[in-house]
């Protein structure tokens, strides 16, 4: 596994909540990742189906939460994912 050193990621518009650009940068091994809440997997290099599985697994481990299949199907944007994570860690 490649080890990556990260510098603070650039965020065009603040992605609210527990997961932020730094978390996405770590998951996608892209320290210069720029995020916006309206971004979709098509907007982020490397966000394919396998990366999606890895991202969800990393979130579940990091925040000690579990997602239902129905919840995962509702995620369309980075903002949707951030809101879902926040709803689970606050509850």
N, C-alpha and C positions, 0 to 999 in steps of 0.2 A: 504494500500500500504506500502511495506517495504521501509524504508529509508536506503540508503547505503552511507557510507562515503568512498570516493575514495582517493587512493594514486596515484601518477603518474603511468600510465600504461607503460608496457614495449613494445617497438616497435623494431622488429628485423631489418626491413628496413623502412626507413622513408616513411610514407604514406603522400604524398604531399597534400596540400590544406586545406580547411576549416574544413573538418571532419577528426578527428584523432583518435588515440587509446582511448583517454579519452572520446570522444563522444560515441564510440562503447561500451566502458566499462560501461558508464552510461546507455545506451540503453539496454544492456544485463545484467545489474546488476552484472558485473564481473570485479572488480577492478584490477585483475591481468591479464587481457586479453592481449595477445601478438598478434600484427597484422603484416601482410605483404600485399603489394598491390596485390599479386597473390592469396590470400586466397579467397575461395568460401564459401557460406553458409554451405557446408558440413564440412568445417574445423573448424567452430566455434560452440561450444556447445550452444545449445539453439536457434540457428538461424533456426527456422522452419517458416512455412508460416505465422503464427500469429505474430511472432517476426519481420518478414520482413515488414508486414503491419505497425507495431508499429514503426519500424526504419524509414520507409519512411515518416510516419506522423510526427515523431519527427523532421526529417530533414526539412520538409516543414514548420513546425511551427517555428523552430529555425532560419531558414535562409529566411523566407518569400518568398518561391519559390513554384512552382507547377510543378509536373512532368506529362507529357503525358504518356498514357498507352504504346505507342511505345517505349518511352525512358526507362520505367521501364523494359520492356521485353529485352532490350539490355544489362542490367546489369548482368554480370557473375562473377565479382570479386570485392573485396574491392576497388581496384584501379579504376575499371570502375565507381563505384559509386562516388568515390572521384572526378574523372575527370568530371563527369556529374554535380555534385554539383558546382564545381569550374566554369564550363562553364556558369552556370545559375547566379551565384552571381557576376561574372565579367561583364556579359552582361548588 
